[in-house]
Amino acid sequence: MSDPFNREDKEAELDFARKYDEMIPWEARLKRELPLLTHYLEGKYVLDLACSTGRHSFALEKHGCRCIGLDYSEGMIFIANEIKQKLGSRSRFYQVDVSIPSFKQELEEIPVELGFEGAIMLGNAIANLGSYDAALQVLTNVHEVSKENSVFILQTINRPITPMYLPLRRSNGLILQRIFIPKSPLVEGDHNVELNVNLIDPTENVYKEHNVSHLYMFTYDEFEELARKTGWKVIASYAGYNKEVYSKEEGKTIVWILTKSK
């Protein structure tokens, strides 16, 4: 795979990946998510899509899973492999664009054994693909490399139709502010929502960083249709990892349990 990053880019990616890993309250998050994940995935061969720093793979490994983690970010994969060495983990991590049509071929060339029994794509990561076509390709790709009766667990957020503020996060004295803003019809691009991320220093009351990401988010009905279109059967959908009843309201989290069946 060609290296698209120069040294400065790599250092910035690594810095971002480290800050990301430090910002996420992993212990609390995994405690909340693992009971549902292990219910469906314990002991299985699992594909961890948009794996970031590999924390879900490491946790699932403790429940007998054999995990392959993939992420587009070179920085995330570098940190995942650093943590892997510290933990003595057997999980494997690769920098791969999961939305490319040649996905199966790329996995075979790494090489990675195909025939996954489970897959995860959490944290609304599918929205970060930025377009409907990319999301369609990902679900198609995972279907192609999975065994019959495999389980695919995804987390989405119902597409907002009005600006929506996410809960604030705090780390190292800074505040992370995130805002979903529906895209204006006048703005070009395949995305339908813009995520504004601000890093605020509350002591000086100033913005330290400001970034905008282009997302493609789905309503409940839109994602259900996408899953069926790509050959997946929806066997459950919840409002969270405690199996709460889902809502179709804008901004609500949905945890999807899909299976590959004839």
MIDOSE-1310 file (N, C-alpha, C; in nm, 2 decimals, decimal comma, always signed):
residues 262
msdp	+0,09/-0,12/+0,00/+0,00/+0,00/+0,00/+0,09/+0,12/+0,00; +0,06/+0,22/-0,09/+0,15/+0,34/-0,09/+0,12/+0,42/+0,03; +0,23/+0,50/+0,07/+0,22/+0,58/+0,19/+0,18/+0,73/+0,15; +0,06/+0,77/+0,18/+0,02/+0,91/+0,14/+0,06/+1,02/+0,23
fnre	+0,13/+0,99/+0,34/+0,16/+1,08/+0,44/+0,31/+1,12/+0,45; +0,34/+1,25/+0,46/+0,48/+1,29/+0,49/+0,50/+1,29/+0,64; +0,63/+1,32/+0,68/+0,66/+1,31/+0,82/+0,57/+1,40/+0,91; +0,55/+1,52/+0,86/+0,47/+1,61/+0,94/+0,32/+1,56/+0,96
dkea	+0,27/+1,51/+0,85/+0,13/+1,45/+0,86/+0,13/+1,33/+0,96; +0,23/+1,25/+0,95/+0,24/+1,13/+1,04/+0,24/+1,17/+1,19; +0,32/+1,27/+1,22/+0,33/+1,32/+1,36/+0,20/+1,38/+1,40; +0,13/+1,45/+1,31/+0,00/+1,50/+1,35/-0,11/+1,39/+1,37
eldf	-0,10/+1,29/+1,29/-0,19/+1,17/+1,30/-0,17/+1,10/+1,43; -0,04/+1,08/+1,47/-0,01/+1,01/+1,59/-0,05/+1,09/+1,71; -0,03/+1,22/+1,70/-0,07/+1,31/+1,81/-0,22/+1,30/+1,83; -0,30/+1,31/+1,72/-0,44/+1,30/+1,73/-0,49/+1,17/+1,79
arky	-0,42/+1,06/+1,74/-0,46/+0,92/+1,79/-0,44/+0,91/+1,94; -0,32/+0,96/+1,99/-0,30/+0,96/+2,13/-0,40/+1,04/+2,21; -0,43/+1,16/+2,16/-0,53/+1,24/+2,23/-0,67/+1,17/+2,23; -0,70/+1,11/+2,12/-0,83/+1,04/+2,11/-0,83/+0,93/+2,21
demi	-0,73/+0,85/+2,22/-0,73/+0,73/+2,31/-0,73/+0,78/+2,46; -0,67/+0,90/+2,49/-0,68/+0,95/+2,62/-0,81/+1,01/+2,66; -0,88/+1,06/+2,55/-1,01/+1,14/+2,57/-1,12/+1,04/+2,60; -1,12/+0,92/+2,55/-1,23/+0,83/+2,56/-1,22/+0,76/+2,70
pwea	-1,33/+0,76/+2,78/-1,33/+0,69/+2,90/-1,35/+0,54/+2,88; -1,24/+0,47/+2,84/-1,25/+0,33/+2,79/-1,31/+0,24/+2,90; -1,27/+0,25/+3,02/-1,31/+0,15/+3,12/-1,46/+0,16/+3,13; -1,52/+0,28/+3,14/-1,67/+0,29/+3,16/-1,74/+0,25/+3,03
rlkr	-1,68/+0,29/+2,91/-1,74/+0,25/+2,79/-1,75/+0,10/+2,76; -1,64/+0,04/+2,79/-1,63/-0,11/+2,77/-1,72/-0,18/+2,87; -1,73/-0,13/+2,99/-1,82/-0,19/+3,09/-1,96/-0,19/+3,04; -2,00/-0,08/+2,97/-2,13/-0,06/+2,93/-2,16/-0,14/+2,80
elpl	-2,06/-0,16/+2,71/-2,09/-0,22/+2,58/-2,06/-0,37/+2,58; -1,97/-0,42/+2,66/-1,92/-0,55/+2,64/-2,03/-0,66/+2,67; -2,12/-0,64/+2,77/-2,22/-0,75/+2,79/-2,30/-0,78/+2,66; -2,34/-0,68/+2,59/-2,42/-0,71/+2,46/-2,32/-0,76/+2,36
lthy	-2,20/-0,71/+2,34/-2,11/-0,76/+2,24/-2,07/-0,90/+2,26; -2,04/-0,94/+2,38/-2,00/-1,08/+2,41/-2,12/-1,17/+2,40; -2,24/-1,12/+2,43/-2,36/-1,21/+2,41/-2,37/-1,27/+2,27; -2,33/-1,18/+2,17/-2,34/-1,23/+2,03/-2,21/-1,28/+1,97
legk	-2,09/-1,23/+2,03/-1,97/-1,25/+1,97/-1,87/-1,34/+2,04; -1,90/-1,38/+2,16/-1,80/-1,46/+2,25/-1,75/-1,58/+2,17; -1,61/-1,59/+2,17/-1,55/-1,70/+2,11/-1,54/-1,70/+1,95; -1,59/-1,59/+1,89/-1,59/-1,58/+1,75/-1,47/-1,52/+1,68
yvld	-1,46/-1,54/+1,55/-1,36/-1,47/+1,47/-1,42/-1,34/+1,43; -1,36/-1,22/+1,48/-1,43/-1,10/+1,47/-1,35/-0,99/+1,39; -1,42/-0,92/+1,30/-1,37/-0,81/+1,22/-1,41/-0,68/+1,29; -1,31/-0,61/+1,34/-1,33/-0,48/+1,41/-1,30/-0,37/+1,32
lacs	-1,41/-0,31/+1,26/-1,40/-0,20/+1,16/-1,40/-0,07/+1,23; -1,32/+0,02/+1,17/-1,29/+0,15/+1,23/-1,25/+0,13/+1,38; -1,15/+0,05/+1,39/-1,11/-0,01/+1,52/-1,04/+0,10/+1,61; -1,00/+0,21/+1,56/-0,92/+0,32/+1,63/-0,80/+0,25/+1,69
tgrh	-0,79/+0,27/+1,83/-0,67/+0,22/+1,90/-0,68/+0,08/+1,95; -0,79/+0,00/+1,90/-0,80/-0,14/+1,92/-0,86/-0,18/+2,05; -0,91/-0,09/+2,13/-0,96/-0,12/+2,26/-1,07/-0,23/+2,26; -1,16/-0,23/+2,16/-1,27/-0,33/+2,16/-1,21/-0,47/+2,13
sfal	-1,11/-0,47/+2,04/-1,05/-0,60/+2,00/-0,98/-0,66/+2,13; -0,91/-0,58/+2,20/-0,84/-0,63/+2,32/-0,94/-0,68/+2,42; -1,05/-0,61/+2,44/-1,15/-0,65/+2,54/-1,22/-0,78/+2,49; -1,25/-0,79/+2,36/-1,32/-0,91/+2,31/-1,22/-1,03/+2,31
ekhg	-1,09/-1,01/+2,30/-1,00/-1,12/+2,30/-1,00/-1,19/+2,44; -1,03/-1,11/+2,54/-1,04/-1,17/+2,68/-1,16/-1,26/+2,69; -1,25/-1,25/+2,59/-1,37/-1,34/+2,59/-1,36/-1,44/+2,47; -1,24/-1,48/+2,44/-1,22/-1,59/+2,35/-1,23/-1,55/+2,20
crci	-1,24/-1,42/+2,17/-1,25/-1,38/+2,03/-1,11/-1,37/+1,97; -1,10/-1,40/+1,84/-0,99/-1,38/+1,76/-1,02/-1,26/+1,67; -0,94/-1,15/+1,68/-0,98/-1,02/+1,63/-0,89/-0,97/+1,52; -0,94/-0,91/+1,41/-0,87/-0,84/+1,31/-0,92/-0,70/+1,31
gldy	-0,84/-0,60/+1,35/-0,88/-0,46/+1,35/-0,84/-0,38/+1,23; -0,93/-0,31/+1,17/-0,90/-0,23/+1,05/-0,93/-0,08/+1,08; -0,85/+0,01/+1,03/-0,88/+0,15/+1,04/-0,81/+0,23/+0,92; -0,87/+0,33/+0,88/-0,81/+0,41/+0,77/-0,70/+0,49/+0,82
segm	-0,69/+0,52/+0,95/-0,59/+0,61/+1,00/-0,47/+0,54/+1,04; -0,36/+0,58/+0,98/-0,23/+0,52/+1,01/-0,19/+0,54/+1,16; -0,22/+0,66/+1,21/-0,19/+0,69/+1,35/-0,27/+0,60/+1,45; -0,39/+0,57/+1,42/-0,47/+0,48/+1,51/-0,41/+0,34/+1,51
ifia	-0,38/+0,29/+1,39/-0,32/+0,16/+1,38/-0,18/+0,15/+1,45; -0,10/+0,26/+1,44/+0,03/+0,26/+1,51/+0,01/+0,25/+1,66; -0,09/+0,33/+1,72/-0,11/+0,32/+1,86/-0,17/+0,19/+1,90; -0,26/+0,13/+1,82/-0,32/+0,00/+1,85/-0,21/-0,10/+1,86
neik	-0,11/-0,10/+1,77/+0,00/-0,19/+1,77/+0,10/-0,17/+1,89; +0,11/-0,04/+1,93/+0,19/-0,01/+2,05/+0,12/-0,08/+2,17; -0,01/-0,06/+2,19/-0,08/-0,12/+2,30/-0,08/-0,27/+2,29; -0,09/-0,32/+2,17/-0,08/-0,47/+2,15/+0,05/-0,53/+2,21
qklg	+0,16/-0,46/+2,19/+0,29/-0,51/+2,24/+0,29/-0,50/+2,39; +0,23/-0,40/+2,45/+0,23/-0,39/+2,60/+0,15/-0,49/+2,66; +0,04/-0,53/+2,59/-0,06/-0,63/+2,65/-0,02/-0,77/+2,61; +0,07/-0,79/+2,51/+0,09/-0,92/+2,47/-0,03/-0,98/+2,39
srsr	-0,10/-0,90/+2,33/-0,22/-0,94/+2,26/-0,19/-1,01/+2,13; -0,29/-1,10/+2,09/-0,28/-1,17/+1,96/-0,36/-1,11/+1,85; -0,44/-1,00/+1,88/-0,51/-0,93/+1,78/-0,42/-0,87/+1,68; -0,47/-0,85/+1,56/-0,39/-0,80/+1,45/-0,46/-0,67/+1,39
fyqv	-0,37/-0,58/+1,35/-0,43/-0,45/+1,31/-0,36/-0,40/+1,18; -0,45/-0,35/+1,09/-0,40/-0,31/+0,96/-0,47/-0,18/+0,92; -0,39/-0,10/+0,84/-0,45/+0,03/+0,79/-0,51/-0,01/+0,65; -0,64/-0,01/+0,65/-0,72/-0,05/+0,53/-0,84/+0,05/+0,52
dvsi	-0,87/+0,09/+0,40/-0,99/+0,16/+0,37/-1,10/+0,06/+0,35; -1,20/+0,05/+0,44/-1,30/-0,05/+0,44/-1,41/-0,03/+0,34; -1,40/+0,09/+0,27/-1,51/+0,13/+0,18/-1,47/+0,11/+0,03; -1,36/+0,04/+0,01/-1,32/+0,03/-0,13/-1,38/-0,10/-0,19
psfk	-1,41/-0,10/-0,32/-1,47/-0,22/-0,39/-1,37/-0,34/-0,38; -1,24/-0,32/-0,38/-1,14/-0,43/-0,37/-1,11/-0,48/-0,23; -1,20/-0,45/-0,14/-1,18/-0,48/+0,00/-1,14/-0,63/+0,03; -1,21/-0,72/-0,03/-1,19/-0,86/-0,01/-1,05/-0,90/-0,06
qele	-1,01/-0,85/-0,18/-0,88/-0,87/-0,24/-0,77/-0,82/-0,15; -0,79/-0,70/-0,10/-0,69/-0,64/-0,01/-0,66/-0,72/+0,11; -0,77/-0,77/+0,17/-0,76/-0,86/+0,29/-0,68/-0,99/+0,26; -0,71/-1,04/+0,14/-0,64/-1,17/+0,10/-0,49/-1,14/+0,08
eipv	-0,46/-1,02/+0,03/-0,32/-0,99/+0,01/-0,24/-0,96/+0,13; -0,31/-0,92/+0,24/-0,23/-0,88/+0,36/-0,14/-0,99/+0,42; -0,17/-1,12/+0,44/-0,30/-1,18/+0,41/-0,38/-1,20/+0,54; -0,51/-1,19/+0,53/-0,60/-1,22/+0,64/-0,70/-1,33/+0,60
elgf	-0,72/-1,42/+0,69/-0,81/-1,53/+0,67/-0,95/-1,48/+0,66; -1,03/-1,51/+0,56/-1,17/-1,47/+0,55/-1,26/-1,57/+0,62; -1,39/-1,53/+0,61/-1,49/-1,62/+0,68/-1,51/-1,57/+0,82; -1,53/-1,44/+0,84/-1,56/-1,39/+0,97/-1,69/-1,43/+1,03
egai	-1,69/-1,46/+1,16/-1,81/-1,50/+1,23/-1,89/-1,39/+1,29; -1,82/-1,27/+1,30/-1,88/-1,16/+1,36/-1,80/-1,03/+1,32; -1,87/-0,92/+1,33/-1,80/-0,79/+1,30/-1,87/-0,68/+1,38; -1,79/-0,57/+1,41/-1,84/-0,46/+1,48/-1,80/-0,33/+1,41
mlgn	-1,88/-0,23/+1,41/-1,85/-0,10/+1,36/-1,93/+0,00/+1,45; -1,86/+0,05/+1,56/-1,93/+0,12/+1,67/-1,90/+0,27/+1,66; -1,96/+0,34/+1,76/-1,93/+0,48/+1,77/-1,98/+0,57/+1,66; -2,09/+0,53/+1,59/-2,14/+0,60/+1,47/-2,03/+0,62/+1,36
aian	-1,94/+0,52/+1,36/-1,82/+0,53/+1,27/-1,87/+0,53/+1,12; -1,98/+0,46/+1,09/-2,02/+0,45/+0,96/-2,06/+0,59/+0,90; -2,10/+0,68/+0,98/-2,13/+0,82/+0,94/-2,00/+0,89/+0,89; -1,89/+0,85/+0,95/-1,76/+0,92/+0,91/-1,72/+0,89/+0,76
lgsy	-1,78/+0,79/+0,70/-1,75/+0,75/+0,56/-1,79/+0,87/+0,47; -1,89/+0,95/+0,51/-1,92/+1,07/+0,44/-2,01/+1,06/+0,32; -2,06/+0,94/+0,29/-2,15/+0,93/+0,17/-2,23/+0,80/+0,18; -2,35/+0,80/+0,11/-2,43/+0,69/+0,11/-2,36/+0,57/+0,04
daal	-2,29/+0,60/-0,07/-2,23/+0,50/-0,15/-2,12/+0,43/-0,07; -2,05/+0,50/+0,01/-1,94/+0,44/+0,09/-2,00/+0,35/+0,20; -2,11/+0,39/+0,26/-2,18/+0,31/+0,36/-2,23/+0,18/+0,29; -2,29/+0,19/+0,17/-2,34/+0,08/+0,10/-2,23/-0,02/+0,07
qvlt	-2,11/+0,03/+0,03/-2,00/-0,05/+0,00/-1,94/-0,13/+0,12; -1,94/-0,06/+0,23/-1,89/-0,13/+0,36/-1,98/-0,24/+0,39; -2,11/-0,22/+0,40/-2,20/-0,33/+0,43/-2,19/-0,45/+0,33; -2,17/-0,41/+0,20/-2,16/-0,51/+0,10/-2,02/-0,59/+0,12
nvhe	-1,92/-0,52/+0,15/-1,79/-0,58/+0,18/-1,79/-0,68/+0,29; -1,85/-0,63/+0,40/-1,85/-0,72/+0,52/-1,93/-0,84/+0,50; -2,04/-0,83/+0,42/-2,12/-0,94/+0,39/-2,04/-1,04/+0,31; -1,96/-0,99/+0,22/-1,88/-1,08/+0,13/-1,78/-1,16/+0,20
vske	-1,72/-1,11/+0,31/-1,61/-1,18/+0,37/-1,66/-1,25/+0,50; -1,79/-1,25/+0,52/-1,84/-1,32/+0,64/-1,91/-1,45/+0,61; -1,91/-1,54/+0,71/-1,97/-1,67/+0,70/-2,13/-1,65/+0,71; -2,20/-1,75/+0,67/-2,34/-1,76/+0,69/-2,37/-1,75/+0,84
nsvf	-2,47/-1,69/+0,88/-2,51/-1,67/+1,02/-2,42/-1,59/+1,11; -2,32/-1,52/+1,04/-2,24/-1,43/+1,12/-2,32/-1,31/+1,17; -2,27/-1,24/+1,27/-2,34/-1,13/+1,33/-2,26/-1,00/+1,31; -2,33/-0,90/+1,27/-2,26/-0,77/+1,25/-2,33/-0,67/+1,34
ilqt	-2,26/-0,61/+1,43/-2,31/-0,51/+1,53/-2,26/-0,37/+1,49; -2,36/-0,28/+1,47/-2,32/-0,14/+1,43/-2,39/-0,05/+1,53; -2,34/+0,07/+1,54/-2,40/+0,18/+1,62/-2,42/+0,30/+1,53; -2,54/+0,35/+1,52/-2,56/+0,47/+1,44/-2,63/+0,58/+1,53
inrp	-2,64/+0,70/+1,48/-2,72/+0,80/+1,55/-2,82/+0,85/+1,44; -2,94/+0,85/+1,48/-3,05/+0,90/+1,38/-3,02/+1,04/+1,34; -3,02/+1,06/+1,21/-2,98/+1,18/+1,14/-3,06/+1,30/+1,20; -2,99/+1,40/+1,25/-3,06/+1,52/+1,30/-3,11/+1,61/+1,19
itpm	-3,22/+1,67/+1,21/-3,27/+1,77/+1,11/-3,26/+1,91/+1,17; -3,21/+1,93/+1,29/-3,18/+2,06/+1,35/-3,05/+2,05/+1,42; -2,98/+2,16/+1,44/-2,85/+2,15/+1,51/-2,86/+2,08/+1,64; -2,76/+2,00/+1,67/-2,77/+1,92/+1,79/-2,63/+1,92/+1,87
ylpl	-2,63/+1,95/+1,99/-2,51/+1,96/+2,08/-2,50/+1,82/+2,15; -2,38/+1,76/+2,13/-2,35/+1,63/+2,20/-2,30/+1,67/+2,34; -2,30/+1,57/+2,44/-2,25/+1,60/+2,57/-2,10/+1,64/+2,57; -2,06/+1,73/+2,65/-1,93/+1,78/+2,66/-1,84/+1,67/+2,71
rrsn	-1,71/+1,67/+2,67/-1,61/+1,58/+2,73/-1,50/+1,67/+2,78; -1,43/+1,62/+2,89/-1,32/+1,69/+2,95/-1,20/+1,60/+2,96; -1,09/+1,66/+2,93/-0,96/+1,58/+2,94/-0,84/+1,68/+2,95; -0,76/+1,66/+3,04/-0,64/+1,74/+3,06/-0,67/+1,89/+3,07
glil	-0,78/+1,92/+3,14/-0,81/+2,06/+3,16/-0,88/+2,13/+3,04; -0,90/+2,05/+2,93/-0,97/+2,11/+2,81/-1,11/+2,05/+2,80; -1,20/+2,12/+2,73/-1,33/+2,08/+2,70/-1,35/+2,05/+2,55; -1,41/+1,93/+2,52/-1,43/+1,90/+2,38/-1,58/+1,92/+2,36
qrif	-1,61/+2,01/+2,27/-1,75/+2,04/+2,23/-1,78/+1,99/+2,09; -1,89/+1,92/+2,07/-1,92/+1,86/+1,94/-2,07/+1,90/+1,90; -2,09/+1,94/+1,78/-2,22/+1,99/+1,73/-2,25/+1,93/+1,60; -2,36/+1,86/+1,58/-2,41/+1,81/+1,46/-2,49/+1,92/+1,39
ipks	-2,46/+1,96/+1,27/-2,53/+2,06/+1,20/-2,57/+2,01/+1,06; -2,70/+2,00/+1,03/-2,75/+1,95/+0,90/-2,69/+2,04/+0,79; -2,64/+1,97/+0,68/-2,58/+2,04/+0,57/-2,68/+2,13/+0,50; -2,64/+2,25/+0,47/-2,72/+2,34/+0,39/-2,73/+2,29/+0,24
plve	-2,85/+2,30/+0,18/-2,86/+2,26/+0,03/-2,76/+2,34/-0,06; -2,71/+2,45/-0,01/-2,62/+2,53/-0,09/-2,47/+2,48/-0,08; -2,45/+2,39/+0,01/-2,31/+2,33/+0,03/-2,29/+2,21/-0,06; -2,18/+2,20/-0,13/-2,15/+2,09/-0,21/-2,10/+1,97/-0,13
gdhn	-2,11/+1,85/-0,19/-2,06/+1,73/-0,12/-2,17/+1,63/-0,10; -2,12/+1,50/-0,08/-2,21/+1,39/-0,07/-2,26/+1,37/+0,08; -2,20/+1,45/+0,17/-2,25/+1,44/+0,31/-2,38/+1,50/+0,33; -2,44/+1,47/+0,45/-2,57/+1,54/+0,48/-2,57/+1,61/+0,62
veln	-2,46/+1,59/+0,69/-2,44/+1,65/+0,82/-2,29/+1,70/+0,84; -2,27/+1,81/+0,91/-2,14/+1,85/+0,94/-2,12/+1,84/+1,09; -2,01/+1,78/+1,13/-1,98/+1,77/+1,27/-1,87/+1,88/+1,30; -1,91/+1,97/+1,38/-1,81/+2,08/+1,43/-1,76/+2,04/+1,56
vnli	-1,62/+2,03/+1,57/-1,56/+1,99/+1,69/-1,47/+2,10/+1,74; -1,49/+2,15/+1,86/-1,42/+2,26/+1,92/-1,34/+2,21/+2,05; -1,22/+2,24/+2,06/-1,14/+2,22/+2,18/-1,12/+2,35/+2,25; -1,18/+2,36/+2,37/-1,19/+2,48/+2,44/-1,11/+2,48/+2,57
dpte	-1,03/+2,59/+2,59/-0,96/+2,61/+2,72/-1,05/+2,69/+2,81; -1,11/+2,63/+2,91/-1,20/+2,71/+2,99/-1,14/+2,82/+3,08; -1,01/+2,80/+3,11/-0,94/+2,90/+3,19/-0,92/+3,03/+3,12; -0,90/+3,02/+2,99/-0,88/+3,14/+2,90/-1,01/+3,18/+2,82
nvyk	-1,10/+3,08/+2,83/-1,23/+3,10/+2,75/-1,20/+3,12/+2,60; -1,11/+3,04/+2,55/-1,07/+3,05/+2,41/-1,08/+2,91/+2,34; -1,10/+2,91/+2,21/-1,10/+2,79/+2,13/-0,95/+2,76/+2,09; -0,91/+2,64/+2,13/-0,77/+2,60/+2,10/-0,76/+2,54/+1,96
ehnv	-0,87/+2,47/+1,92/-0,88/+2,40/+1,79/-1,02/+2,40/+1,74; -1,04/+2,40/+1,61/-1,17/+2,39/+1,55/-1,16/+2,30/+1,43; -1,24/+2,20/+1,42/-1,24/+2,11/+1,30/-1,38/+2,08/+1,26; -1,40/+2,06/+1,13/-1,53/+2,03/+1,07/-1,51/+1,89/+0,99
shly	-1,60/+1,80/+1,03/-1,60/+1,67/+0,96/-1,73/+1,65/+0,88; -1,72/+1,60/+0,76/-1,84/+1,57/+0,68/-1,89/+1,43/+0,70; -2,02/+1,42/+0,75/-2,08/+1,29/+0,78/-2,19/+1,26/+0,69; -2,22/+1,13/+0,67/-2,34/+1,09/+0,61/-2,42/+1,00/+0,71
mfty	-2,53/+1,06/+0,77/-2,60/+1,00/+0,87/-2,74/+0,95/+0,82; -2,79/+0,84/+0,88/-2,91/+0,78/+0,84/-3,02/+0,80/+0,94; -3,15/+0,81/+0,89/-3,26/+0,79/+0,98/-3,27/+0,64/+1,01; -3,35/+0,61/+1,11/-3,37/+0,47/+1,14/-3,42/+0,39/+1,02
defe	-3,52/+0,44/+0,95/-3,58/+0,37/+0,83/-3,48/+0,36/+0,72; -3,40/+0,46/+0,70/-3,30/+0,46/+0,59/-3,19/+0,35/+0,62; -3,15/+0,34/+0,74/-3,04/+0,24/+0,77/-3,10/+0,10/+0,76; -3,22/+0,08/+0,81/-3,28/-0,05/+0,80/-3,30/-0,09/+0,66
elar	-3,33/+0,00/+0,57/-3,34/-0,03/+0,42/-3,20/-0,06/+0,37; -3,10/+0,01/+0,41/-2,96/-0,01/+0,36/-2,92/-0,15/+0,40; -2,94/-0,19/+0,52/-2,90/-0,33/+0,57/-2,97/-0,43/+0,48; -3,09/-0,42/+0,46/-3,16/-0,52/+0,38/-3,12/-0,53/+0,24
ktgw	-3,09/-0,41/+0,18/-3,04/-0,40/+0,04/-2,91/-0,47/+0,02; -2,83/-0,47/+0,13/-2,69/-0,53/+0,12/-2,69/-0,68/+0,17; -2,81/-0,74/+0,19/-2,82/-0,88/+0,22/-2,82/-0,91/+0,37; -2,83/-0,81/+0,46/-2,83/-0,84/+0,60/-2,97/-0,84/+0,65
kvia	-2,99/-0,93/+0,75/-3,12/-0,94/+0,82/-3,11/-0,87/+0,95; -3,20/-0,77/+0,98/-3,20/-0,71/+1,11/-3,27/-0,80/+1,21; -3,20/-0,85/+1,31/-3,26/-0,93/+1,41/-3,29/-0,86/+1,54; -3,23/-0,74/+1,56/-3,27/-0,66/+1,67/-3,21/-0,52/+1,65
syag	-3,28/-0,42/+1,72/-3,23/-0,29/+1,72/-3,26/-0,23/+1,86; -3,17/-0,16/+1,92/-3,19/-0,11/+2,05/-3,15/+0,03/+2,06; -3,19/+0,10/+2,17/-3,16/+0,24/+2,20/-3,02/+0,25/+2,26; -2,96/+0,14/+2,30/-2,83/+0,14/+2,37/-2,79/-0,01/+2,40
ynke	-2,69/-0,02/+2,48/-2,63/-0,15/+2,50/-2,70/-0,23/+2,61; -2,80/-0,17/+2,67/-2,88/-0,24/+2,77/-3,01/-0,29/+2,72; -3,02/-0,29/+2,58/-3,13/-0,34/+2,51/-3,26/-0,26/+2,53; -3,24/-0,13/+2,55/-3,36/-0,04/+2,57/-3,44/-0,03/+2,43
vysk	-3,56/+0,00/+2,44/-3,65/+0,01/+2,32/-3,60/+0,13/+2,24; -3,58/+0,10/+2,11/-3,52/+0,21/+2,02/-3,62/+0,32/+1,99; -3,57/+0,43/+1,95/-3,66/+0,55/+1,91/-3,61/+0,59/+1,77; -3,71/+0,64/+1,69/-3,68/+0,69/+1,56/-3,65/+0,84/+1,56
eegk	-3,65/+0,90/+1,68/-3,63/+1,05/+1,69/-3,49/+1,09/+1,65; -3,48/+1,21/+1,60/-3,35/+1,26/+1,55/-3,25/+1,26/+1,67; -3,13/+1,22/+1,64/-3,02/+1,23/+1,74/-3,02/+1,11/+1,84; -3,11/+1,02/+1,83/-3,11/+0,90/+1,92/-3,01/+0,79/+1,87
tivw	-2,94/+0,73/+1,96/-2,85/+0,62/+1,93/-2,93/+0,50/+1,90; -2,88/+0,42/+1,80/-2,94/+0,29/+1,77/-2,82/+0,19/+1,76; -2,84/+0,08/+1,83/-2,74/-0,03/+1,82/-2,81/-0,14/+1,74; -2,75/-0,17/+1,62/-2,81/-0,27/+1,53/-2,75/-0,41/+1,54
iltk	-2,83/-0,51/+1,54/-2,78/-0,65/+1,54/-2,82/-0,71/+1,40; -2,73/-0,73/+1,31/-2,76/-0,78/+1,18/-2,70/-0,92/+1,17; -2,76/-1,00/+1,09/-2,70/-1,14/+1,06/-2,71/-1,17/+0,91; -2,61/-1,25/+0,87/-2,60/-1,29/+0,73/-2,67/-1,42/+0,72
sk	-2,79/-1,42/+0,65/-2,86/-1,54/+0,63/-2,91/-1,56/+0,49; -2,94/-1,68/+0,45/-2,99/-1,70/+0,31/-3,13/-1,64/+0,29
